[in-house]
Amino acid sequence: MGRPSLGDGEGLWLPDSNGIHMMFMKFPIDAIFLGQPSADDPLARPVVSVHRGLRAWTGLVPFVRGAHGVLELPVGTIEASETAVGDLVRLG
């Protein structure tokens, strides 16, 4: 919030989040909800939900079952990366 945009390659990690809203946001985003860390790799988390093009002020993602964090990314990131539920995302 308060920023004019996210640049290419930028994002925001919100740990322990299982729902988000777009109030006070000035730009749309993609959101990837991630589950608990993998037992084999504590930096890897499964994708449990993907949300493309959440609009500023009006986008809302209510609670996502199994989510333990969310990545907020520039619009188009999910499509470009072909990220899907079940993929593993490594943070770090």
Secondary structure, DSSP 8 states (H G I E B T S, - for coil): ---S---TT--EEEET---EE-TT-SS-EEEEEE-S--SS-TTEEEEEEEEEEE-TTT-EE---TT--EEEEEETTHHHHHT--TT-EEE--
